[in-house]
């Protein structure tokens, strides 16, 4: 659905215009509605969009960037995955490169802002189908596990390149298990959801 130009602009609209991300409107709507077959949560959409903001800010300052630089800046300044000393170092690094860090941090959006944009501007809505709720929840957990693996792989690589850990060919394994405290049996998340929980007495 086409964007509506009526009424006061939402934060997402303003940020799209400032960072040249207008093409994200259709993408956000399609992913939220699951037009490709799988819905994306508002929180995941906000994370994707905020990474795009970070990339656009870095590209404007540096010309070209690699994905690891974008992820490092996102995790440190936006996702809150770093301590204050690391935040200060990252801020100084980006400021030296010409990035307006205060503006960048102010421009990142919340999942509520994404929801407001989708509902108010794009008039997007979807019908909830509880029949596949377990499958969708399982997919959400698996995406989080994949994200944890990707971030860990990047971190290990960066530390190896810096000589802080030995440089070997590492594999990162994220094995999420759910343990029933009543019987001690453990399950993968998918198996637990598929069978409707532990079947112990």
Buried (B, 14 or more C-beta within 10 A) or exposed (E): EEBEEEEEEBBBBEBBEEBEBEEBBBBBBEBBBEEEEEBBBBEBBBBBBBBBBBBBBBBBBEEEBEEEBBBBBBBBBBBEBBEEEBBEEBBEBBEEBEBBBEEBEEBBBBBEBBBBBBEBBBEBEEEEEEEEEBEBEBBBBBBBBEEEBEBBEBBBBBEBEEEEBEEEEEEEEEEEEBEBEEEEEEBBBBEBBEEEEBEEE
